[in-house]
Amino acid sequence: MCSACGIATHIPVELGDDARPEPASQAAAQPASPAASQATKFAALRHADCRFYFFGTMLSMMADNVEHVITYWMLFQKFHSPALAGFAVISHWAPSLLLSVYFGGLADRRDCRKVIQAAQIMYMGVSAAWGLLFLTDSLQVWHAVILLIVHGMAGALWSPAEQLMLHDIVGRKELPSAVRLNSTARSLGILCGPAVGSALLLGLGETWGIFANVLIYLPLTIWLLMVPYTGHLRDTAGVRRPAMTFADAFRVLREVADNPTIISMVALGGLSSLFISAALGPQMPEFAHDLGTDQAGLAYGALLAANAAGGVFGGLLLEGTGVLRPDARTAMLSTIVWSLCMLGFALSTSYPLSLVLLVAAGVANLASQSIAQTLVQLLAPPEKRGRVVGVYNMSSSGLRVGSGFTVGVLGAWIGLHMALAVSSISLLVIVVGLLVYTVRAVSRGPASAPSASPLQPTS
């Protein structure tokens, strides 16, 4: 039985680290093993390659955020353009909305090491180009627009291949641990990025600071030259991966429409992103002002870092205790907790309470996202895994563009606190409805697993 979603037919009970998954028909005939359902704490860290993969991912995410700190500061100093600042957010997430499924298909067909290296080279090229423009004092708006778009495309290209590599390194049995720890590594990179970026900006200046940032991407890029994983080593032999076109890529949306768990996880990621996800950071100065923190000091920085700190703490807590079962119900309940924390933050007038709520929100958000990513990977057919992961990334990352409207634009009309409260309540109500939909859909019995429910805990 699958330790992630409770379906007995799609994962063999005993799967060694070097074994390939068996066909579902053979897996269904095997009896459940009590040992198989016992989750090992920090199981993915038993793999030395996985440990370095997490480290390299953390560094690359940190470099991504270092670049944001330096370049956003320079764009503000040079152009003082709110429109350009808004475009920076849109360009960061729009490629995920438009290209994630196609990039997922690319990860399905190609060596994921090379796909990730291509994304890292794009990141490094963008940082180097910023540095040259700063050095020659020749930065213009059209330069910034191009570099921001390329940076956003690099992130969209990286994500599906990154997830497939996790599956290759640890296998299905330990994939929940790997996804959770990888999300924790990403949160740690996001947490450290502003501090390192500020240190580079103050210590080396914007030009040499952004040049130094290029070096932070190198460890992951070089490590990928030395490992055998392609993202496909554990897939069933002979899996056919047809050539992809943009039209073919989006057909995967219809191909997974009969799987209520995949659909609910894709919807869950998209709803969270659409209503709240990316909107909080750009609006934090106003929240800080209303909480009595006007200066850009430690108190303001703590508000900015609290969500990422919660993600790091939550990842370690959940991995170390195994307190939450990685199933669809837990992902939805975690999102409900996240929306309640955001509602409390919107209504809070106490700085300490607001800080606690942001940390708690980070814990709940990491739990929801890591479980959803795990279920999407485990339930996707091997030949479509990259494309299905691309659908999830399109929803969970691409729809972050919309949070600028649900919180930012709406906040200009009715007030920022009220807008965040309305968005949080809307997310809460819709996720409750999504939970009801999934329970009813599963109770009718999916064709692939008529007698098992992905919402029920494993035994």
N, C-alpha and C positions, 0 to 999 in steps of 0.2 A: 504493500500500500504506500502511496506517495505521502511522504511526511509533510509536504507543503499544502496539499489540497484535499487529501483523503480519497482520491480516485485510485481504485485498485488496478486499473487496466492499462495505465500508460507508463508505468515505471517499474522495473524489476525490483523486488524486495532487496536482494543482495546484489550490490554493484560495486565491484572493486574499483580502485582509483584508476587502473589501467584498462578496465573492461569497457566494452561498447554496450549500449542499451539493447535489450532484447526486444523482439516484436511484441506488441501489446497482447497478442493472442497467447504467447508463451508466458508473459508476465502474469496474466490473469489466472493462470493455472497454479501459480505458486502460492503456498500458504503464507500468511503474514508472520513475520518474525518479530518477537518483542524487542530483540536487540536492535533491529533496523529502525524502530521508531524512537529509540533513545537518542536524543540530540547531544552531540559532543560539544562542549563549550569551546568557542573559538576554533571550531573544527577546521576552517579553511586555513588557519595559520599553521597547521601541521605541514603544509606544502611550502617549501622554501621559495619556490618560484612565485607563489601567490603572495607571500610576504613582500617580495620586492615589487611585485605588480601593484600592490596597494600603496607602497612607498612612492613609486613613480607616478601613480595617479594623483596622490596627494600633492606632489611637487608641481605637476602640470596644472592642477586646479588652482594651486597657490599662484603660479605664474600668470594664469588667466586673470586672477583678481588683482595681482600686482599691476598688470597692464591697465586694468580699469582705473585704479587709483591714480596712476601717473597721467594717463592720457585724458581722463575726464577732467582732471585738474588743469591740464594745459589747454584743453578746449574751452574751458570756462574762462581762463585767464586771457586767451587770445580773441575769442569771438563773443563771449557773453551772450550766447544764443540759446534760449530755452528750446527752440525748435530743433537745434542740433542735438541738444541733450536728450530730447524725446526720441529723435531718430536713433540715437545710440542704443536705447532700450529696444526699440522696434527691430533694428538690424541684428541685435543679438539673438532674438528669439524667432523672428520670421523665417529664417532658413530652416529651422526645425519644423515649423508648420508646413512649409512648402516642399521640403526635400527629404524629410526623415524616412519616408517609406522607400523612396528611391535609393537612398544611402543604405537602408536596411537590406534591400535586394543586392546592392553591391557587396555588402558584407557577407551575404549568403554565397556569392559566387567567387569571391576573391579571398586571398590570404589576408586575414584580419590584421596580421602584424603590419603588412604594407599599408593597409588602409589607415591604421592608427598612426603610422609613421608619416603618411602624407598629411594627416591632420596636424600633427605636431610640427612638421616643416612649414605648413601654412601659418601656424601660430608664431613660429620663430621669424618667418619672413615679415609678418606684420609688425612685430616688435622692432625688428631691425629697420624697417621702413620708417616707423615713427621716429626712431633715433636719428636717422639721416635727415629727416625733415626738421627735427628739433635742432640738430647740429648746424644746418645751413640756414635756419630761420626762414624756411620757404613754405611752411605749412599753409595750405589753403583749404577752404571748405570742401571742395571736390576731392582733395586728397583724403580728408577725414572720412568722407562718405564711403569711398572705395575700401579703405582699410577696415572700417567698421563692418562692412558687408562681408569681406573675406574672413574676418575674425569670427563672425557669426556662422558662416558656412563651415569653418573648421570645427566648431563645436558640434554642429549637426552631423558632420561626417564621422566624428570620433565616437559618438554615443552608441550606435548599434554594434559596431565592431568591438567596442570595449566590453559590452555585455556578453557577446559570444565567446570572447576570450576567457571570461570567468567560467563559463560552462566547460570549456576545453581543459582548463587547468585543474579544476577540482571534481568535475563530473556532477551528475544530477543529485546524488545523495547529499552532497555538502554544498550544493548551490545556494540554499537559503542563507547559510552562514557567509558564503562568499559575497553575495549581493549585499547583505547587511553590513559587512565590514568594508566593502568597497564604498558604499554610501557614507559610512563613517569617515573613511579616508577623504572622500570628497568634501564632507562637511569640515574636516580639519583643515583642508586646503583653503576653503572659503573663509574659515576663521582666521587663519594665519596671513592670508593675502593682504588685507588692509594694513596690518602691522608691518609686514615686510616691505610693502609698497611705500608706506610712509617713511620707513627707515632709509630706503634707497633714495627716495625723493629728497629727504633732508641731508643724507650723507654724501650722495654722489651727484645730486641734481637730476633734473628730468632727462637730460640726454644720456649720460652714462648710466643712470639708473635703469632706463629702458633697454639699453644695450646689455647690461648685466642680466636683465630678466630673460634674455635669449638663452643663457646658460642653464636656467632652471628647467627648461624643457628637455635638456639633453639626456638625463639619466634614463627616462622611460624610452626615448627614441633609440638609444644605444643598446639597452637591455633587450629590446625586441629583435635585434640582430643576432642574439646569442641563444635564443630559446626555440624549441621545435614547434610550439603551438601555433596553429593556423586559424583556430576558431571552428574547425570541422573534424578534428581527429576522432572525436567520440561519436560522431554521427554514424548511422547505419551505412554500411558499404553500399555503393551503387545508387545513392540518393541522387535524383535528377534535379538539377538546378537550371531551368531554362533561362535563356537570355532575357534581360529585363529592359522594358521601355517604361516611360513615365505612365502610359496608360495601363500597362500590366501591373505596375507597382501598386496603383490605387485599387485594383481589383481585389487585393487581399482584404480590403474592408468587407467585401461581400463574402469572401471565402471563410472568414472566421465568425460570420454573423450568427451561426447556429451554435456557438459555444457561449453560454451565458456567463461563465466565469471570465473568459477573456474580454468579452464585451463590457462587463461590469468594471473590470480593472482599467480598461482603456478609458471608459467614461469617468471613473473615479479620478484618474490622473488629470484628465482634461477639465473636469469641474473644479478641482482644487486650484488648478492654474488659472482658469478663467476668472474665478471670483476673488482670489486673494493673492496668490503666490508671489509674483514679481513686483507687486505694487507697493509693498511695505517699505522697502529700502529707500526709494526716492522720496517717500513722504515722511521719513523718520524725523527730519529736522522740525517739521510742524508738530509732530507728536511730542518731541523732546521739549519744544517751547511750551506747549500746553502743560507739560509735567514739571515746568519750572527749571528746565535745563537748557539755557540759552547758549552757553559757551561750548565750543567744540573741544571739550576736554574728556576726562576719563568717564564721566557720567554719560555723556552722549555716545562715546565709543562703546560703552557697555551695552547700550540699547541696540546699537548696530550689530554687535557681536553675539547678542544673547541667543538669537535663533540658531545660528551655526553652532554655538556652544552646546545648546540643547541637543542638536543633532549628534555631536560627538559623544556627549554624555549618554544619550539614548542608545546609540549604537553599542557602546561598551556595556551598558546596563542590560540591554535585551540579549546581547550575545552571551554575556556572562551568567545570566540567570535563567534564560529560556522561559521567561515568564509569559510570553505571548506566543500562541500557536500561529505559525505562518499559514493562515487560511484566509479566504475571502471575507468572512465575517469580521475577523480581527482587523483587516485592512480598512473596512468601512467604519467600524467602531472607532478606530484610531483617527480617522478623518473627522468623525463627529466630535471627538475630544479636541482635535485641532481647531475646529470651527468654534467650539465653545471657548477655548482659550483666546482666540482672536476676538470674539465678541466681548469677553471680559476686558481685554486690552483696549478695545475701542471705547468702552464705558469707564475705564479706570481713571481716577484722578490722583492716584498714589504711585510715585516712582518705584518704590520697592515692589509693590504688587505687580506693576506693569512688567518689571524685569523678570519676576518669577513666572508670570504668564507667558512671556516670550520664550523662556527656557523650556517650559512645559510644552509649548507649541512645537518647539524644535524636536523634542522627543517624540511626540505624537506624529509629526509629519514624517520623520525618518522611518518610523514603524510602518506607516501606511505605504510610503513609496517603495521601501525595500520589499515588503510582502507582495505588493502589486507587481513589481518587476520580476520577482521570483516566479509567481504564478504564470505570468505571460510567457516566460521562457520555458517552463516545464510543460505547459499545455500546448505549446506551438509544435506543429509537425516539424521534424528536422529539416526538411527541404524548404520550409517557409519561415524558419525561426527568425532569421534576420529581418525579413519583411514584417513579421508580426511585431517584433521588438521595435521596428521603425514606426509602425502604427501607434504603439504606445508612446514612443518619444514624440511623434507628431502631436499627439494629444496632450501629454503631460508637460512638454517643453514649449511646443509651438503656440499653444493657447495662452501662454503667459503674456503674449501681446495684448490679449483682451483685458487683463487685470488693470491695465492703465486706464481703461474706460470704466470698468465696474467700480473702481475705487477712486482713481484720479479725476476723471471727468465728472463722475457723479458727485465726488467730493467738492468740486467747484460750485455745484448747484445747491447742495443740501448741507455742506459741511463735511470735513474729512472724517470725523469720528462717526457721524451718522452713516456715511457711505460705507465705512468698514463694517459697522454693525449690521447694516442691511445686507451686505455681501455675505457676512458670516452666517446670518440667519437663513439666507437663501441657500447657501451651501448645505447647511444643516438639514433643512427640509428636503432638499433634492436627494441628498445621500440617504436619508431615511427611506425615501421612495425607491431609490436604487437597491437598497438592501431588501426591501419587500419584493421588488421585481426579481431579483436574483434567487431568493428563496423559492418563489413560486415557479420560476423557470426550471430550477433544479429539481423541484418536487415533481414536475411533470416528466422528468427523466430524460437527460440528453442521450442522443443515440449512441454516443461513444461510450457511455458509462451509465446504463440505465438503472443500476442498483446502488450507485454511490453518489454522495453529495460532496462537492468541493467546499461546502460551508461547514461540514461536520468535522470535529476534531478527530485526529487519527487515534487508533487504539494500539 
